[in-house]
Amino acid sequence: MSQLHGARILMYSHDTFGLGHLRRCRTIAHALVEHYSGLSILIISGSAIAGAFDFRARVDFVKIPSVIKLRNGEYTSLDKHIDLSDTIRMRKSIIRHTAESFKPDIFIVDKEPMGLQGEITDTLAYLKSCGTTLILGLRDVMDAPRLLAAEWKRKDLIRKIDETYDHVWVYGPENFYDPMVGLDIPDTIRQRTTFVGFLKRQALHKELSTHKQAGDYILVTTGGGGDGVSLIRGVMNAYAQDPDLTYKALIVLGPYMPGKERSEFVDNGESLTHVEVIDFDSRMEELIASSKAVVSMGGYNTFCEILSFDKPALIIPRTTPREEQLLRTQRAAQLGMVDMLLPTDADDANKMAAALKALPSRPLPSERSQEYKLDGLTNLLLNIGRIFQSRNANKERVSA
């Protein structure tokens, strides 16, 4: 363990749909405090269920009012009685005051360069004036190039990233996918961009999930669950229609599964002998690690967990409003890491049943592909160490 006495890192996770941003920030924060003694990390999160997760010592979070992203891509306040503009104004104020009070050495922003509807623009300018090192962290895949280019052009993000950030980190290997492919990215940004690699996950077996199953099982997860209705329905229809599908399945609905469908799936699960349905478990790493195979959508975190725990996987990616999951899953299937079903095929009970029956005996990802490394956290730790060394050297020169 290295020493970073009194060092502080602030992280921003806008969290409007699902759990991906917070879980990624939490993974990074835990790795950092485990490696660097004396380091404190504060995560700003809009997740409505941030408090459901365990955080290590020296990692804490500040909850900002929640905003939900609808399926059509629009946003609304979680509290329907508060106007979205008022919610954004409150979020901006909390974020700015947190930065002023916490005084971070480093500010790491997850995915949204200027925050939700530009809510961290003022905070970024303030921290830059204070000498804080500003880092933008991007997923391995952001969206289809044509969609991302249009969005970034509309928000003038390439210019803003160039003028604001000291580093851009891509949480994936360069030979897997370039999240900025097809965009007119200047060399000044490319020179500050580092592909750190996939973020490896760990299962802390001393903190076993209460939902861990006896014997082998297929884990079915939709992450947050807000957009996972079709996947769950497809799996349950396959079990209902194929009596030869007898491999045990544990279905995790997710905290954002719509209430009507949640009740439907819980009721249907009671009538299916080989299916168990649960709402949510904050220790998904434990459930994936102890499973025989995984059925999921194509989100970043679950994908990293599939690779980390080396599980055969069947992925049914979301295709709208973003194509991120589709592109990630297509690339992973091309490299032999996972099996893929398009949502239209997953709706076919016979095709889904056939894929589920074949899944447990499929080769492990490590047996099918050597095209990936899980060294993201290791590289990230080294990068953080270099940044603090540089900051300390600059302080010594100024005081000399």
Buried (B, 14 or more C-beta within 10 A) or exposed (E): EEEBEEBBBBBBBBBBBBBBBBBBBBBBBBBBBBBBEBBBBBBBBBBBBBEEBEBBEBBEBBBBBBBBBEEEEEBBBEEEEEEBEEBBEBBBEBBBEBBEEBEBBBBBBBBBBBBBBBBBBBBBEBBBEEEBBBBBBBBBBBBBBEBBBEBBEEBEBBEBBBEBBBBBBBBBBEEBBBBBBEBEBEEEBEEBBBBBBBBBBBBEEEEBBEBBBEEEBBBBBBBBBBBBBBBBBBBBBBBBEBEEBEBBBBBBBBBBBBEEBBEBBBEBBEEBEEBBBBBBBBBBBBBBBBBBBBBBBBBBBBBBBBBBBEBBBBBBBBBEBBBBBBBBBBBBBEBBBBBBBBBEBBBBBEBBBBBBBEBBEBEBBEEBBEBBBBBBBBBBBEBBBEBBEEBEEEEEEEEE
